[in-house]
Amino acid sequence: MRNTLLLTFTIIILGCKGQNSQLSKHKHTNNLINETSPYLLQHAHNPVDWNAWNKETLQKAKSEDKLIVISVGYSACHWCHVMEHESFEDSLVAQVMNKDFINIKVDREERPDVDQTYMNALYLINNGNGGWPLNMVALPDGRPVWGATYLPKAQWMSALEQIAKLYKDDPEKLIKQADNIERGIQSFDVVTLNTEDPVFENTDLENAVEKWFENFDNRFGGPNREPKFMMPNNYHFLLRYAYQNKDEKLMDFINLTLTKMAYGGVFDQVGGGFSRYSVDKKWHVPHFEKMLYDNGQLVSLYSDAYLITKNELYKDVVTQTLEFVKQELTTDVGAFYSSLDADSNNAQGELEEGAFYVWKKDELKALIKDDFELFSDYYNINNFGLWEHDNYVLIRKDDDNTIKEKHNLTNEALVLKKNTWKTTLLEVRNKRSKPRLDDKSLTSWNGIMLKGYIDAYRVFQNPEYLETALKNATFIVNEVLRKDGGLNHTYKEGESKINGYLEDYASIIDAFISLYEITLNEKWLNTARDLASYTFEHFYDEQSKMFFFTSNEDDSLVSRNMEYRDNVIPASNSIMAKNLFKLSHYFDVQHYSKTAMSMLNNVKPEMQEYPSAYSNWYDLMLNYTKPYYEVAIVGEQAKQKITELNKTYIPNKLIAASVSENNMPLLENRFNPDKTLIYVCVNKACKLPVSEVNNALELLK
């Protein structure tokens, strides 16, 4: 019924004739110049009277009884740039927008709450389709009535003129539409308490994985569709499931996926780091923007995959990705920037998607010289690697052993050649116009990248990774954590602002727990607990036993939602549930334990329908269906024992350790000054302690 009402309205809108409005002279006031978001600043010189999302602007719409245009995007969004150039830089479009509307520009990364509310509205209006730029028209009270993604200039102007006329002539139609959409939005992302006893069984997981198999691409890995998003959390869960269940078929598929992703153009073969997704099935041509959150998660995934397989390709991916993050996305104070744009200036000085990354054949021949035939075979300067406009995106097809055998090369010779090629190409590429940098630091994404560095250190023991992790964690505590115990969401040039969302708390708690496990510094664990306490006070819903995305201190939007479906980034509720599961073991807090279990139980009825949207929840379910170990290590050699233990992939464990007396529940009364002991426990029931890691590993099997 809801969709029928919306469809009727859409036909009314499209059926109206466009008006040739008499456009009055207008004093131009674009208020974005004082913002810190690079995306908002990109629009600061548009002739449109843009405002940031704030109380004053919303109140202005009410007091002037004007419709609101809410345009949401982000700095690395290609089609956002296209629409800006075609429409928002155009004076005629600006006249239409400025005359009848209050115009608000939103950086979706700065304000994910606003983005999600209006994206849900767009799904309702647009038959389940969404994307960016997200352009919404709302009543003066902020309730949405119409929306679209990218529209060409003429369609955009026509739609706005028609809606403005309808509001003037027959506002009740728009008010009725707003009522319908509001009801629809409020039904989104609502979780009700599951009153059935929580029962989690192996068959739940088996059925989910079986359903996953239906959508696997057994040639190139990943999902059998295009475009292909990497969805790191999907494969992190499947990796763990395959390992713990000795499922060789699934493990082979994961290795195929990770290999093809590493071979593809979606991984920058020259400069390292992953783009956001591939537009084709073979992971070849990416949508060229590089996002911090993808790279952080993929570092964690490839690190754990290396731990299982010892595949040098995976180590290379981690090394090159972290080098990219170090060079391009890391600030002097230890924070991480958000992203690099897909677009950069081409040789003609025009913005073009991928211009920084693609190569012409003649250019490569001139640079690689005598090695071109080998290079061409390695990176497919042929039909397999050809994109458009005679541009090539480097992609691998064969492993190094195949190339060495075919070209009669030693390993050392091939490695030397590859390094020479990359150095040559990087030097030339760095002289090109670089993609634009989004230089704000988002707390949630910093937590994800911090976790990536911690996981890389845990696996590879590179002290530089730990140093970077500690610098970032210290930055979070010093610059983003407020005196009242809460987090801010964004930081730039010394200014931390915007009250944090659940995603900020979830990712920082997750990272800080992991940082404790490799440093044994209880500051990180205690801060994680304190942040969890803060979320219970400001985000928790006692009725559903879930967490809202926004704080109870934030101004209310059309609806207050709960984010619980995993996406490219796991849902803040699923990360939070896993955090509470761990914290309940560390601090022996039953409320944490019961909440984690209730949260999983609430989501369980939905999980079977579309497993890939619940991969992080399934990862939590594994903690209940298989033994989950508390490993307590006490004694002067605790750190060395942890390093040795971490050489083995053990996803179903947490580590508590101390080099001295400690009153933490898992460590109390266990210190022996004469030797370091390892206790392997399940729900605080422990086996006899052992002093050798090999013996502990036997107990963990």
PLY file of the C-alpha trace (Angstrom):
ply
format ascii 1.0
element vertex 701
property float x
property float y
property float z
element edge 700
property int vertex1
property int vertex2
end_header
0.00 0.00 0.00
2.82 2.39 0.89
4.54 2.00 -2.51
1.24 2.57 -4.35
0.74 5.89 -2.60
4.28 6.96 -3.41
3.97 5.90 -7.03
0.76 7.90 -7.45
2.55 10.95 -6.13
5.48 10.44 -8.49
3.11 10.34 -11.49
1.50 13.56 -10.28
4.89 15.22 -10.03
6.06 14.06 -13.45
2.73 14.97 -14.99
2.93 18.62 -13.95
4.11 21.09 -16.56
7.31 22.94 -15.82
6.92 26.61 -14.99
8.88 29.48 -16.48
9.36 31.18 -13.15
10.11 34.89 -13.01
13.40 34.73 -11.15
13.98 37.63 -8.85
17.32 39.27 -8.26
18.92 37.55 -5.37
21.78 38.24 -3.01
24.08 35.21 -3.15
24.96 33.66 0.24
26.75 30.33 0.21
27.54 29.44 3.83
29.85 26.46 3.30
33.11 28.40 3.30
33.45 28.07 7.09
33.02 24.27 7.08
35.88 21.78 7.49
34.53 18.92 5.36
36.37 18.80 2.00
33.13 17.76 0.32
31.28 20.80 1.64
34.21 23.06 0.80
34.14 21.76 -2.79
30.68 23.38 -3.03
31.56 26.58 -1.17
31.86 28.63 -4.36
28.74 27.31 -6.11
26.12 29.97 -6.95
23.64 27.84 -4.98
22.91 29.24 -1.51
24.19 26.17 0.28
23.99 25.74 4.04
25.38 23.04 6.29
22.98 20.83 8.24
22.37 22.66 11.53
19.61 23.97 13.79
19.77 27.47 12.37
19.21 26.35 8.78
16.35 24.02 9.72
14.72 26.77 11.74
15.09 29.18 8.80
13.14 26.76 6.57
10.32 26.66 9.11
10.19 30.40 9.70
10.22 31.18 5.94
7.89 28.24 5.17
10.20 27.03 2.43
10.78 23.56 1.07
14.27 22.15 1.72
16.65 20.63 -0.81
18.91 18.18 1.01
21.78 17.04 -1.21
24.00 14.32 0.27
27.30 13.07 -1.12
30.96 12.58 -0.29
34.23 13.88 -1.64
35.31 10.70 -3.46
31.95 10.30 -5.25
32.32 10.57 -9.04
28.64 11.24 -9.86
28.48 13.84 -7.08
31.16 15.78 -8.96
29.31 15.34 -12.25
26.09 16.74 -10.82
27.93 19.61 -9.17
29.54 20.58 -12.48
26.34 20.24 -14.52
23.82 21.69 -12.06
25.19 23.26 -8.90
27.78 25.38 -10.72
25.08 26.61 -13.14
23.55 30.02 -12.42
20.13 29.12 -13.88
19.86 26.03 -11.69
21.02 28.10 -8.72
18.25 30.67 -9.38
15.60 27.95 -9.23
17.06 26.45 -6.06
17.63 29.77 -4.30
14.19 31.21 -5.10
11.97 28.49 -3.67
14.15 26.33 -1.44
16.45 26.34 1.55
19.45 24.35 0.27
21.46 22.05 2.51
24.64 20.19 1.52
25.51 17.14 3.63
28.74 15.15 3.74
27.40 11.64 4.33
30.62 10.66 6.09
30.30 13.54 8.55
26.58 13.01 9.09
25.78 9.31 8.54
22.59 9.77 10.58
21.18 12.33 8.15
22.33 10.24 5.20
20.67 7.07 6.48
17.37 8.76 7.27
17.01 10.24 3.81
18.44 7.19 2.07
15.68 5.13 3.68
13.21 7.66 2.27
14.78 7.30 -1.17
14.46 3.52 -0.99
10.73 3.96 -0.39
10.29 6.51 -3.16
12.56 4.78 -5.67
11.44 1.12 -5.35
14.40 0.05 -3.24
17.09 1.84 -5.26
19.48 4.35 -3.74
22.92 5.85 -4.18
24.84 9.10 -4.24
24.43 11.92 -4.86
21.27 11.60 -2.79
18.99 14.54 -3.55
15.90 14.94 -1.43
13.15 17.55 -1.23
11.59 17.92 2.20
8.86 19.98 3.82
9.97 22.90 6.02
9.81 20.49 8.99
12.41 18.22 7.33
10.06 15.38 6.36
10.93 14.10 2.87
8.48 14.19 -0.03
10.53 13.42 -3.16
14.01 12.20 -3.99
16.40 11.06 -6.70
20.07 10.27 -7.23
21.96 11.86 -10.13
19.75 13.79 -12.55
20.83 15.78 -15.63
20.42 19.54 -15.34
17.14 19.85 -17.27
15.41 17.07 -15.30
16.65 18.47 -11.99
15.36 21.97 -12.76
12.05 20.65 -14.03
11.47 18.49 -10.96
12.21 21.35 -8.58
9.95 23.77 -10.44
7.08 21.28 -10.41
7.46 20.48 -6.72
7.65 24.18 -5.82
4.46 24.86 -7.80
2.67 21.93 -6.16
3.64 23.19 -2.68
2.23 26.61 -3.57
-1.00 25.33 -5.23
-1.82 22.14 -3.33
0.41 21.69 -0.26
-1.89 19.03 1.20
-0.68 16.55 -1.44
2.90 17.00 -0.28
1.90 16.84 3.38
0.07 13.56 2.75
3.13 12.24 0.92
5.34 13.26 3.85
3.03 11.43 6.27
3.29 8.23 4.20
7.07 8.41 3.88
7.50 9.23 7.57
5.57 6.08 8.53
7.71 4.09 6.10
11.00 5.45 7.44
9.99 4.73 11.01
9.39 1.10 10.09
12.97 0.77 8.78
15.69 -0.75 10.95
13.34 -1.44 13.84
14.30 -4.40 15.97
11.88 -6.02 18.36
12.92 -8.09 21.34
12.99 -11.81 20.58
11.40 -13.35 23.67
12.31 -16.92 22.69
15.24 -18.46 24.54
18.49 -17.93 22.64
19.54 -21.15 20.90
22.45 -21.02 18.46
23.31 -24.23 16.62
25.81 -25.42 14.05
22.97 -26.01 11.61
22.20 -22.26 11.62
25.70 -21.63 10.33
25.75 -24.59 7.95
22.52 -23.47 6.29
23.79 -19.92 5.92
27.06 -21.00 4.31
25.19 -23.35 1.99
23.07 -20.40 0.84
26.22 -18.30 0.35
27.59 -20.95 -2.00
24.69 -20.32 -4.41
26.11 -16.87 -5.23
29.83 -17.67 -5.49
31.78 -16.89 -8.66
33.97 -19.97 -8.98
36.11 -18.44 -11.72
37.08 -15.05 -10.30
35.95 -15.40 -6.70
33.61 -13.10 -4.84
29.90 -12.83 -5.64
28.67 -13.96 -9.04
27.61 -10.49 -10.19
28.88 -7.10 -11.15
29.76 -4.64 -9.80
31.76 -6.50 -7.17
32.29 -5.06 -3.73
34.98 -6.72 -1.65
32.88 -7.04 1.53
35.88 -7.93 3.76
33.75 -8.99 6.72
32.00 -11.63 4.60
35.30 -13.32 3.83
36.67 -12.84 7.33
33.74 -14.81 8.69
33.90 -17.44 5.93
37.67 -17.79 6.48
37.09 -18.47 10.16
34.19 -20.83 9.47
36.17 -22.80 6.88
39.17 -23.05 9.21
37.24 -24.13 12.30
35.12 -26.62 10.35
37.98 -27.91 8.14
35.88 -27.04 5.08
38.44 -27.33 2.28
36.02 -26.43 -0.51
35.10 -23.17 1.19
38.74 -22.43 2.05
39.69 -22.92 -1.61
37.00 -20.45 -2.64
38.21 -17.84 -0.14
41.77 -18.22 -1.36
40.57 -17.89 -4.96
38.74 -14.68 -4.02
41.65 -13.16 -2.11
44.07 -14.07 -4.91
41.92 -12.65 -7.71
41.31 -9.47 -5.73
45.07 -9.09 -5.20
45.69 -9.74 -8.92
43.00 -7.33 -10.10
43.03 -3.65 -10.93
40.90 -3.14 -7.83
44.24 -3.50 -6.02
46.63 -0.76 -7.12
49.45 -2.83 -8.67
51.80 0.16 -8.67
51.12 2.07 -5.46
49.31 -0.44 -3.24
45.93 -0.11 -1.57
42.45 -1.10 -2.69
39.81 0.88 -4.55
36.20 0.71 -3.42
34.84 -1.86 -5.85
35.21 -3.42 -9.29
32.77 -2.61 -12.09
33.33 -6.03 -13.70
33.42 -9.67 -12.64
37.19 -10.16 -12.83
38.10 -7.42 -10.30
39.73 -5.53 -13.17
38.44 -1.97 -13.52
37.75 -0.35 -10.18
35.62 2.58 -9.20
38.88 4.33 -8.49
38.25 6.02 -5.14
40.26 4.56 -2.26
38.51 4.49 1.11
40.24 4.14 4.48
37.63 1.67 5.79
38.15 -0.81 2.93
41.90 -0.80 3.34
41.77 -1.18 7.12
39.48 -4.21 6.93
41.39 -5.80 4.05
44.68 -5.51 5.95
43.06 -7.45 8.81
41.64 -10.05 6.43
44.83 -10.64 4.43
46.87 -10.79 7.66
44.73 -13.60 9.05
44.67 -15.35 5.66
48.48 -15.25 5.66
48.56 -16.76 9.14
46.65 -19.78 7.83
48.24 -20.17 4.39
51.68 -18.48 4.66
50.96 -17.25 1.13
53.56 -14.56 0.35
51.09 -12.82 -1.97
48.93 -12.00 1.07
51.91 -10.61 2.95
52.80 -8.45 -0.07
49.24 -7.10 -0.16
49.42 -6.11 3.50
52.88 -4.55 3.12
51.93 -2.53 0.04
48.55 -1.45 1.45
50.08 -0.19 4.69
52.77 1.61 2.71
50.01 3.31 0.71
48.19 4.28 3.93
51.45 5.58 5.39
52.27 7.68 2.33
48.82 8.98 1.40
46.40 8.75 4.32
48.38 9.38 7.53
48.72 12.73 9.32
51.60 14.01 11.40
49.55 13.61 14.59
48.83 9.94 13.87
45.29 10.32 12.55
44.18 8.74 9.27
42.55 10.67 6.44
39.31 9.41 4.92
39.79 8.81 1.19
41.27 9.61 -2.18
38.94 10.71 -4.98
38.24 8.61 -8.07
38.78 11.62 -10.32
41.90 13.58 -11.16
42.97 15.88 -13.98
43.98 14.17 -17.20
46.65 15.43 -19.60
44.15 17.99 -20.93
43.51 19.36 -17.44
40.00 17.92 -17.25
38.69 15.85 -14.34
38.50 12.21 -15.42
37.78 9.07 -13.46
40.90 6.91 -13.08
43.20 9.30 -14.98
45.88 8.98 -12.29
45.99 5.18 -12.49
45.66 4.14 -16.16
48.36 3.64 -18.82
48.71 3.80 -22.60
50.58 0.96 -24.31
53.14 3.24 -25.98
53.84 4.96 -22.68
54.54 1.61 -21.00
56.77 0.48 -23.87
58.86 3.62 -23.54
59.18 3.22 -19.76
59.72 -0.53 -19.44
61.93 -0.80 -22.55
63.53 -4.24 -23.07
61.35 -5.88 -20.40
58.08 -4.85 -22.05
57.25 -8.33 -23.37
57.65 -9.83 -19.90
55.84 -6.89 -18.27
53.04 -7.19 -20.81
52.64 -10.88 -20.01
52.73 -10.25 -16.26
50.26 -7.33 -16.20
48.24 -8.24 -19.31
48.84 -5.35 -21.67
46.48 -7.13 -24.05
42.73 -7.53 -24.49
42.41 -8.95 -20.95
43.84 -5.74 -19.43
42.34 -3.23 -21.86
39.72 -0.85 -20.48
38.41 2.06 -22.58
39.91 4.83 -24.74
42.99 2.63 -25.30
43.75 2.76 -21.56
45.08 -0.23 -19.66
44.43 -1.04 -16.03
47.16 -3.38 -14.78
45.83 -6.83 -13.88
47.50 -10.16 -13.22
46.25 -13.51 -14.42
49.09 -15.95 -13.61
50.98 -16.59 -10.40
54.70 -15.87 -10.14
55.69 -19.52 -10.54
53.91 -19.73 -13.90
55.62 -16.55 -15.10
59.06 -17.72 -13.89
58.70 -21.04 -15.64
57.40 -19.51 -18.86
60.18 -16.91 -19.04
62.94 -19.01 -17.47
63.51 -16.66 -14.54
64.77 -17.20 -11.01
62.68 -15.90 -8.13
65.30 -13.26 -7.35
65.33 -12.04 -10.95
61.54 -11.68 -11.12
61.36 -9.89 -7.77
64.07 -7.46 -8.91
62.25 -6.76 -12.18
58.91 -6.21 -10.44
60.46 -3.78 -7.99
62.18 -1.91 -10.83
58.93 -1.68 -12.80
57.00 -0.36 -9.81
59.66 2.20 -8.95
59.71 3.43 -12.56
55.93 3.64 -12.89
55.45 5.20 -9.46
57.97 7.92 -10.26
56.14 8.79 -13.50
52.68 8.50 -11.95
53.55 10.81 -9.07
54.24 13.58 -11.59
50.60 13.38 -12.72
47.84 15.43 -11.16
46.92 13.54 -8.00
43.38 12.59 -6.94
41.84 14.92 -4.39
42.31 13.98 -0.75
39.49 14.02 1.79
41.57 15.18 4.73
39.04 14.88 7.53
39.58 12.08 10.04
36.54 10.03 11.02
36.69 8.30 14.39
34.92 5.12 13.25
37.15 4.68 10.20
40.25 5.45 12.26
39.21 2.61 14.57
38.98 0.24 11.58
42.41 1.25 10.30
43.85 1.05 13.81
42.56 -2.52 14.04
44.21 -3.24 10.68
47.58 -2.08 11.98
47.15 -4.10 15.19
46.26 -7.26 13.24
49.21 -6.74 10.88
51.54 -6.36 13.87
50.07 -9.44 15.54
50.83 -11.52 12.44
54.01 -9.97 11.02
55.62 -8.47 14.15
56.79 -5.36 12.28
57.50 -2.83 15.08
56.59 0.07 12.76
53.01 -1.24 12.64
52.76 -1.19 16.43
54.28 2.27 16.58
51.68 3.57 14.11
48.88 1.85 16.04
49.95 3.37 19.35
50.29 6.83 17.81
46.78 6.61 16.38
45.27 5.27 19.62
46.95 8.07 21.56
45.55 10.59 19.07
42.04 9.19 19.64
42.36 9.51 23.42
43.97 12.97 23.34
42.00 14.65 20.54
38.68 12.83 20.05
37.73 11.50 23.49
35.93 14.22 25.44
36.11 14.97 29.15
32.53 13.72 29.60
33.60 10.26 28.39
32.07 10.56 24.92
33.70 10.56 21.49
33.45 13.09 18.71
32.93 11.84 15.16
35.29 13.94 13.08
38.64 15.73 13.38
40.50 18.14 11.14
43.35 20.58 11.73
43.11 20.57 15.49
39.31 20.71 15.70
37.29 17.74 16.89
33.51 18.05 16.43
30.12 16.37 15.87
28.86 14.16 18.69
29.90 10.57 18.00
27.65 7.85 16.59
27.44 4.24 17.70
29.83 3.29 14.87
32.53 5.46 16.48
32.23 3.74 19.85
31.94 0.25 18.35
35.06 0.47 16.18
37.22 2.17 18.84
36.22 -0.33 21.53
37.02 -3.18 19.13
40.44 -1.73 18.30
41.32 -0.89 21.91
40.54 -4.44 23.07
42.88 -5.76 20.38
45.53 -3.20 21.30
45.42 -4.41 24.89
45.93 -8.00 23.73
49.26 -7.17 22.09
50.59 -4.50 24.50
49.13 -5.72 27.84
48.56 -2.06 28.69
45.30 -2.09 30.63
44.69 1.56 29.78
43.30 0.41 26.43
41.07 -2.28 27.91
39.76 0.02 30.64
39.04 2.77 28.10
37.14 0.21 26.01
35.03 -0.68 29.06
34.41 3.00 29.86
33.27 3.66 26.30
30.93 0.66 26.51
29.44 2.10 29.71
28.91 5.40 27.88
27.04 3.67 25.06
24.68 2.01 27.53
23.91 5.42 28.99
23.37 7.26 25.70
22.55 4.74 22.93
20.96 1.68 24.56
17.29 0.82 24.09
16.09 -1.11 27.12
13.01 -2.31 25.28
14.74 -4.06 22.38
18.14 -4.66 24.05
19.77 -3.03 20.99
21.61 0.25 20.47
20.39 3.27 18.53
22.77 4.75 15.96
22.48 8.24 17.47
22.95 9.45 21.04
20.05 10.51 23.22
21.79 13.91 23.36
21.46 14.48 19.59
18.70 16.51 17.97
15.99 14.19 16.69
15.59 13.45 12.98
12.52 12.06 11.21
13.33 8.73 12.86
15.88 7.28 15.30
17.23 4.13 13.70
19.22 1.07 14.69
21.95 -0.03 12.31
22.08 -3.82 12.46
22.58 -5.14 8.91
26.22 -5.66 7.97
27.34 -3.94 4.81
30.73 -2.96 3.37
31.42 -2.02 6.99
29.86 -4.31 9.62
26.85 -2.85 11.40
27.59 -0.86 14.54
25.27 -3.16 16.52
27.06 -6.32 15.39
30.48 -4.87 16.27
29.06 -3.74 19.60
27.64 -7.18 20.38
31.05 -8.78 19.75
32.69 -6.13 21.94
30.30 -6.85 24.80
30.89 -10.58 24.42
34.63 -10.02 24.95
34.29 -7.39 27.67
31.97 -9.70 29.62
34.84 -12.22 29.80
37.45 -9.65 30.78
35.43 -7.94 33.49
32.98 -10.71 34.43
29.96 -8.45 33.78
26.83 -10.55 33.25
24.89 -7.61 31.83
27.36 -7.43 28.94
27.10 -11.15 28.33
23.29 -11.19 28.38
23.06 -8.13 26.14
25.37 -9.65 23.50
23.31 -12.83 23.50
20.00 -10.93 23.32
21.26 -8.81 20.43
22.23 -11.87 18.40
18.95 -13.56 19.27
17.00 -10.49 18.11
18.64 -10.53 14.69
18.68 -14.31 14.24
15.20 -14.63 12.63
16.31 -12.37 9.76
19.78 -13.80 9.24
18.93 -16.88 7.18
17.22 -14.92 4.40
20.30 -13.02 3.25
23.39 -14.31 5.10
25.91 -11.91 3.54
24.13 -9.00 5.27
24.78 -10.62 8.67
28.33 -11.98 8.39
29.55 -10.27 11.54
26.58 -11.65 13.47
27.42 -15.13 12.19
30.98 -14.58 13.37
29.59 -13.89 16.84
27.39 -16.98 16.58
30.53 -19.08 16.11
31.57 -17.99 19.61
28.51 -19.80 20.96
28.47 -22.88 18.72
32.18 -23.73 19.14
34.36 -23.53 22.25
35.55 -20.00 22.97
38.78 -19.80 24.94
40.06 -17.36 27.51
43.84 -17.55 27.43
45.37 -16.12 30.60
49.15 -15.70 30.56
50.87 -14.60 33.76
54.57 -14.11 34.41
57.63 -12.18 33.33
57.72 -13.83 29.88
54.05 -13.11 29.10
54.72 -10.89 26.08
57.10 -13.41 24.50
54.53 -16.19 25.01
51.85 -14.06 23.34
54.10 -13.40 20.34
54.69 -17.12 19.97
51.01 -17.96 20.44
50.02 -15.42 17.79
51.98 -17.32 15.14
48.97 -19.65 14.99
45.53 -18.58 13.77
43.15 -18.97 16.73
40.02 -16.90 16.06
38.05 -18.32 19.00
40.10 -16.87 21.83
40.84 -13.75 23.79
44.06 -13.01 25.63
44.42 -11.63 29.14
47.97 -11.30 30.40
50.21 -9.65 32.93
53.88 -9.62 33.88
53.04 -9.08 37.56
50.28 -9.53 40.13
46.92 -8.51 38.68
43.38 -8.45 40.04
41.59 -8.78 36.70
39.08 -11.66 37.05
40.97 -13.88 34.58
44.39 -13.17 36.14
43.73 -12.89 39.86
45.90 -15.06 42.15
47.71 -16.64 39.19
51.05 -14.85 39.20
54.13 -16.97 39.90
57.41 -15.01 40.14
59.44 -18.08 39.15
57.78 -19.01 35.87
55.32 -17.83 33.25
52.16 -19.90 33.12
49.47 -20.19 30.45
45.92 -20.98 31.53
43.46 -22.14 28.87
39.89 -21.63 30.07
36.32 -21.84 28.79
33.84 -19.68 30.74
36.37 -19.37 33.58
36.77 -23.16 33.90
40.48 -23.71 33.32
42.70 -26.64 32.46
45.88 -27.10 34.47
48.35 -24.36 33.56
51.21 -25.08 31.15
54.43 -23.20 30.62
55.07 -23.98 26.94
53.10 -22.47 24.07
53.07 -25.80 22.19
51.25 -27.40 25.09
48.79 -24.51 25.23
48.10 -24.90 21.50
47.21 -28.56 22.08
44.63 -27.45 24.65
43.25 -24.93 22.16
42.62 -27.47 19.39
0 1
1 2
2 3
3 4
4 5
5 6
6 7
7 8
8 9
9 10
10 11
11 12
12 13
13 14
14 15
15 16
16 17
17 18
18 19
19 20
20 21
21 22
22 23
23 24
24 25
25 26
26 27
27 28
28 29
29 30
30 31
31 32
32 33
33 34
34 35
35 36
36 37
37 38
38 39
39 40
40 41
41 42
42 43
43 44
44 45
45 46
46 47
47 48
48 49
49 50
50 51
51 52
52 53
53 54
54 55
55 56
56 57
57 58
58 59
59 60
60 61
61 62
62 63
63 64
64 65
65 66
66 67
67 68
68 69
69 70
70 71
71 72
72 73
73 74
74 75
75 76
76 77
77 78
78 79
79 80
80 81
81 82
82 83
83 84
84 85
85 86
86 87
87 88
88 89
89 90
90 91
91 92
92 93
93 94
94 95
95 96
96 97
97 98
98 99
99 100
100 101
101 102
102 103
103 104
104 105
105 106
106 107
107 108
108 109
109 110
110 111
111 112
112 113
113 114
114 115
115 116
116 117
117 118
118 119
119 120
120 121
121 122
122 123
123 124
124 125
125 126
126 127
127 128
128 129
129 130
130 131
131 132
132 133
133 134
134 135
135 136
136 137
137 138
138 139
139 140
140 141
141 142
142 143
143 144
144 145
145 146
146 147
147 148
148 149
149 150
150 151
151 152
152 153
153 154
154 155
155 156
156 157
157 158
158 159
159 160
160 161
161 162
162 163
163 164
164 165
165 166
166 167
167 168
168 169
169 170
170 171
171 172
172 173
173 174
174 175
175 176
176 177
177 178
178 179
179 180
180 181
181 182
182 183
183 184
184 185
185 186
186 187
187 188
188 189
189 190
190 191
191 192
192 193
193 194
194 195
195 196
196 197
197 198
198 199
199 200
200 201
201 202
202 203
203 204
204 205
205 206
206 207
207 208
208 209
209 210
210 211
211 212
212 213
213 214
214 215
215 216
216 217
217 218
218 219
219 220
220 221
221 222
222 223
223 224
224 225
225 226
226 227
227 228
228 229
229 230
230 231
231 232
232 233
233 234
234 235
235 236
236 237
237 238
238 239
239 240
240 241
241 242
242 243
243 244
244 245
245 246
246 247
247 248
248 249
249 250
250 251
251 252
252 253
253 254
254 255
255 256
256 257
257 258
258 259
259 260
260 261
261 262
262 263
263 264
264 265
265 266
266 267
267 268
268 269
269 270
270 271
271 272
272 273
273 274
274 275
275 276
276 277
277 278
278 279
279 280
280 281
281 282
282 283
283 284
284 285
285 286
286 287
287 288
288 289
289 290
290 291
291 292
292 293
293 294
294 295
295 296
296 297
297 298
298 299
299 300
300 301
301 302
302 303
303 304
304 305
305 306
306 307
307 308
308 309
309 310
310 311
311 312
312 313
313 314
314 315
315 316
316 317
317 318
318 319
319 320
320 321
321 322
322 323
323 324
324 325
325 326
326 327
327 328
328 329
329 330
330 331
331 332
332 333
333 334
334 335
335 336
336 337
337 338
338 339
339 340
340 341
341 342
342 343
343 344
344 345
345 346
346 347
347 348
348 349
349 350
350 351
351 352
352 353
353 354
354 355
355 356
356 357
357 358
358 359
359 360
360 361
361 362
362 363
363 364
364 365
365 366
366 367
367 368
368 369
369 370
370 371
371 372
372 373
373 374
374 375
375 376
376 377
377 378
378 379
379 380
380 381
381 382
382 383
383 384
384 385
385 386
386 387
387 388
388 389
389 390
390 391
391 392
392 393
393 394
394 395
395 396
396 397
397 398
398 399
399 400
400 401
401 402
402 403
403 404
404 405
405 406
406 407
407 408
408 409
409 410
410 411
411 412
412 413
413 414
414 415
415 416
416 417
417 418
418 419
419 420
420 421
421 422
422 423
423 424
424 425
425 426
426 427
427 428
428 429
429 430
430 431
431 432
432 433
433 434
434 435
435 436
436 437
437 438
438 439
439 440
440 441
441 442
442 443
443 444
444 445
445 446
446 447
447 448
448 449
449 450
450 451
451 452
452 453
453 454
454 455
455 456
456 457
457 458
458 459
459 460
460 461
461 462
462 463
463 464
464 465
465 466
466 467
467 468
468 469
469 470
470 471
471 472
472 473
473 474
474 475
475 476
476 477
477 478
478 479
479 480
480 481
481 482
482 483
483 484
484 485
485 486
486 487
487 488
488 489
489 490
490 491
491 492
492 493
493 494
494 495
495 496
496 497
497 498
498 499
499 500
500 501
501 502
502 503
503 504
504 505
505 506
506 507
507 508
508 509
509 510
510 511
511 512
512 513
513 514
514 515
515 516
516 517
517 518
518 519
519 520
520 521
521 522
522 523
523 524
524 525
525 526
526 527
527 528
528 529
529 530
530 531
531 532
532 533
533 534
534 535
535 536
536 537
537 538
538 539
539 540
540 541
541 542
542 543
543 544
544 545
545 546
546 547
547 548
548 549
549 550
550 551
551 552
552 553
553 554
554 555
555 556
556 557
557 558
558 559
559 560
560 561
561 562
562 563
563 564
564 565
565 566
566 567
567 568
568 569
569 570
570 571
571 572
572 573
573 574
574 575
575 576
576 577
577 578
578 579
579 580
580 581
581 582
582 583
583 584
584 585
585 586
586 587
587 588
588 589
589 590
590 591
591 592
592 593
593 594
594 595
595 596
596 597
597 598
598 599
599 600
600 601
601 602
602 603
603 604
604 605
605 606
606 607
607 608
608 609
609 610
610 611
611 612
612 613
613 614
614 615
615 616
616 617
617 618
618 619
619 620
620 621
621 622
622 623
623 624
624 625
625 626
626 627
627 628
628 629
629 630
630 631
631 632
632 633
633 634
634 635
635 636
636 637
637 638
638 639
639 640
640 641
641 642
642 643
643 644
644 645
645 646
646 647
647 648
648 649
649 650
650 651
651 652
652 653
653 654
654 655
655 656
656 657
657 658
658 659
659 660
660 661
661 662
662 663
663 664
664 665
665 666
666 667
667 668
668 669
669 670
670 671
671 672
672 673
673 674
674 675
675 676
676 677
677 678
678 679
679 680
680 681
681 682
682 683
683 684
684 685
685 686
686 687
687 688
688 689
689 690
690 691
691 692
692 693
693 694
694 695
695 696
696 697
697 698
698 699
699 700
